[in-house]
Amino acid sequence: MAVGGSAAAVAVPLRSRRRWLALALLAGGAVLLAVTPAVGPVPIPIAAVFAILAHGPGNVGSASVCGGASVSASQCRIWAEIVWQARLPAMFLALSAGAILGLSGAALQGVFRNPLADPYLLGLSTGAAMGAALLFVFNVGTSNAALLLPAFAFLGGLIPGIVIFAVGRTARRSAETLVLTGVALGALFSSLLATFLLYNPLGDIQVSFWLLGGMSDATWLRDALLVGVALAVGGTIALLGRELNLLQLGEDVAQSVGVPVQRVTLLLVLLTTVGTAAAVAFTGVIGFVGLVSPHIVRRVVGPDYRKVVPLAGLVGAGFLLLAWDLAQTALPPLVLPVGIPTSFVGAPFFLYLLYRRRSASGAAA
Amino acid sequence: MTGAGGPAVRASDLTVRFRSVTALSRVSISVQPGEFLALAGPNGSGKTTFVRAALGLVVPSEGSVTLHGVPVGEMALDARARTVAWMPQEESVGDNVPLREYVLYGRYPHARRFTPASEQDRLVADRVLDDLGFRDRKDVGVQELSGGERQRLHLGRVLAQQTPILLLDEPTSHLDMGYQLEMLERVRRLAHTSGVAVVAALHDLNLAARYADRIVVLHRGHVVAEGPSSSVLSPALLRDVWGVVADLKRDPQSGLPYLIPRLPTVDPVASEVARGLRIHVVGGGGSAAPILRALAAEGHRVSLGAVALFDTDSEVAVELGIPTATEIPFVPLGEEVRARNRLLMAESEIVVVAPFDVGPGNLGVLDDLLALPETKSVFLVGPSALAPRDFAAGAGTVRLTNLATRSRRVEDDRELLRAIASPPAAHG
């Protein structure tokens, strides 16, 4: 079967190769969704996970729910508790945060005509995390913060948002200028963030969670909130796909065919800031999801932003979920910050993009 | 297709300043529906700024631009985009989208928000692509096109916008000869048959003269010439605006003017000293033609004296647009012509005597030359043997010899230029 597939890919190159890639991504996503609730520091047999899911979130009365005589009733209750109260919320948090980061990356790459743009690389994520961490300085503990957390994250994200809006519009010619500005902002906010976290008067904060991200603080409430933000932000950005397409011809041409460039740009930067802030408030800083996802999508469906934006959301969701699974299983019983696997993939990919650009512009010159 | 009467584009006293630089200065231009106007001018003359101001991409510092009577700045963006389409000098094609999608970009101002392209949009895009010769390549990616093909595709995007006004900034810059003609032919047809008002910035003056109805020449932000293509171009204009020497010819088929430009060819140090002198050339029978061209090329203000109408010299003078004292052909030079010739000699700093043949009809001109004050600088051009030029039974030779004693002798127009450029101390 695999041999037949690759032969077809040679015979009918692009379309067929794209179809196979799309199928592979879909199949991978399905497997990921099925496996994730079973993955974690406490191993739970996958059959038991399915049984627990089929049973629903209600009280687990007997061990039979977990499908076997070898499982005690208390064991089964604990497993059900873990699946319903930790793993599923974490999964949905990873999906919604990944979706937000992925489609934000697509929007930023489109609006700044910059293949290197990403909420993390442009400093948005770190700015948001710094804003959220400011709460801790004021003695508001993680558990009391509730909705203040995304609100403060948004305020923190506004600073890099405004800066990249200004820099992105004036220095659009050089992709590197924008990214370097973002990296510098990121370093600045990182140092402030670390200061706030170490100051940490209540002593209940995991520094690594904020600096490198994680899903351990997931709750159903936060999931509901973040899914809502993902749908609202993603839906709006996806509706601007046509405008994003036209922006690729340059601001002046876009304006000449009737795109309100200034308003669209501002709206897109604002939406990505809102989305990123909400995601960061619940997951900490996670890099490179927004960089990688749109590029994968373009490989499959081409450059049309009307498709790239929503699909970058889907791929981002899958990418972050995969990273979360890897983070939990790479060095058991340790749960790594989720930003480690994303950076492990994303940073080399960033370098690849950077040097491909360099050699392309070198060839053109 | 157009508003009720009035010009499609009207700029009134349009001034655009960028910080300290004035890009356009009190420019007034109007373009009628169905008219093809060419904007000409050297780099940095303000052509692109004018186009951008007409699009509303640049805000006037003073004055205004109206489209069908409405100030550009007051039009809503989508209404503006349904009125005027723009083809920039350089357009990045962005990502590798199929040609069909690229042309559909031009339908943006006609589409309802958040709805896919309509049947009508697809029809328009298909028609445009067929028309531009992309019939079989609608699904090809734009990055697979050559530079010239891309420029045609950009026109396609602009045409799909279906606006009554087109602004084209150097639409032929990447095209080879055949496609240049084809592009401008297409644009002219659009103007003349569909009533579209076209403004095109064009580098190539010959193409401008051939296709545009009217040419406006911009120079340092000012309109320096404006008129029908058949009459606006002149060698003097090319010299003043572009700093090139040009021979103006007429296309024998169409009667339209065309220019053969070249750079002035004398060493720059000399010309620096000697540029812009008033020089009167006495000639006839074609003897002055190379001298006139050489002097005009150097930027001198040249006049020609006492020659017959339709004489080769006077033809060249007309071509170069220089003042001339002319007589009707085949009659002796009359007193009126000699008087004008004397006046031109008196007004000039240098008088140059071309090696014309002397006959009874023009002996009087030599008398006038001999009567010039000693202080007047006179150059006698031609070989030292004067007798062969005399067809007046010795009377010519006498006068030429006398003239030679008070003049500086030079062999030809090249030596003349050098002599004029060198300091008068070398006189001898």
HADDOCK unambig.tbl for C-alpha pairs under 7 A between the chains (distance, minus, plus):
assign (segid A and resid 239 and name CA) (segid B and resid 114 and name CA) 6.19 0.50 0.50
assign (segid A and resid 246 and name CA) (segid B and resid 105 and name CA) 6.75 0.50 0.50
assign (segid A and resid 248 and name CA) (segid B and resid 94 and name CA) 4.89 0.50 0.50
assign (segid A and resid 249 and name CA) (segid B and resid 91 and name CA) 6.65 0.50 0.50
assign (segid A and resid 249 and name CA) (segid B and resid 92 and name CA) 5.41 0.50 0.50
assign (segid A and resid 249 and name CA) (segid B and resid 93 and name CA) 5.65 0.50 0.50
assign (segid A and resid 249 and name CA) (segid B and resid 94 and name CA) 5.40 0.50 0.50
assign (segid A and resid 250 and name CA) (segid B and resid 92 and name CA) 6.86 0.50 0.50
assign (segid A and resid 256 and name CA) (segid B and resid 55 and name CA) 6.99 0.50 0.50
assign (segid A and resid 256 and name CA) (segid B and resid 81 and name CA) 5.84 0.50 0.50
assign (segid A and resid 256 and name CA) (segid B and resid 85 and name CA) 6.70 0.50 0.50
assign (segid A and resid 256 and name CA) (segid B and resid 86 and name CA) 6.61 0.50 0.50
assign (segid A and resid 257 and name CA) (segid B and resid 81 and name CA) 4.90 0.50 0.50
assign (segid A and resid 257 and name CA) (segid B and resid 106 and name CA) 6.48 0.50 0.50
assign (segid A and resid 257 and name CA) (segid B and resid 108 and name CA) 6.37 0.50 0.50
assign (segid A and resid 257 and name CA) (segid B and resid 109 and name CA) 6.04 0.50 0.50
assign (segid A and resid 258 and name CA) (segid B and resid 77 and name CA) 4.86 0.50 0.50
assign (segid A and resid 258 and name CA) (segid B and resid 78 and name CA) 4.49 0.50 0.50
assign (segid A and resid 258 and name CA) (segid B and resid 81 and name CA) 5.13 0.50 0.50
assign (segid A and resid 258 and name CA) (segid B and resid 109 and name CA) 5.64 0.50 0.50
assign (segid A and resid 260 and name CA) (segid B and resid 77 and name CA) 6.87 0.50 0.50
assign (segid A and resid 303 and name CA) (segid B and resid 95 and name CA) 6.03 0.50 0.50
assign (segid A and resid 303 and name CA) (segid B and resid 96 and name CA) 6.78 0.50 0.50
assign (segid A and resid 303 and name CA) (segid B and resid 97 and name CA) 6.50 0.50 0.50
